Amino acid sequence: MDREKITNRRRTERLPTHYDVIYSDGKKMHKEYVKDISVGGLQIEALKPLEPGTKLTLTLTSNPPLKVKAIVRWVKKVGYRYRIGVQFIKLSPEQQQKIKEIIHALFWETHGSPYR
């Protein structure tokens, strides 16, 4: 699928970041990092690919850690690594709020507080 079409279908804007994530496909646990995040999903940069449609359990390394369910929507090889686009699924209102708080904190960490 054309990457531009995928980007244009997004319902929410993604925040570029470098944030640790632990994920499991039910067989193995992996620790990689998040390339960007939104309230609808995130992009993982990984050493090994996953198949689109793979269901994951993600643990975002917030305080306290946040565990959510997700599904792999696309995979793209970039150099010797892979970009994996995942969509959050079945989020509770509390999980949605926590993701918004994580994004807010990452934004201010990256861009600095206006109150400095």
HELIX and SHEET records of a PDB file:
HELIX    1   1 ARG A    3  ARG A    9  1                                   7    
HELIX    2   2 PRO A   93  HIS A  111  1                                  19    
SHEET    1   A 7 LEU A  15  SER A  24  0                                        
SHEET    2   A 7 MET A  29  ILE A  37 -1                                        
SHEET    3   A 7 GLY A  41  ALA A  46 -1                                        
SHEET    4   A 7 ARG A  81  ILE A  89 -1                                        
SHEET    5   A 7 LEU A  66  VAL A  78 -1                                        
SHEET    6   A 7 LYS A  55  LEU A  60 -1                                        
SHEET    7   A 7 LEU A  15  SER A  24 -1                                        
END                                                                             
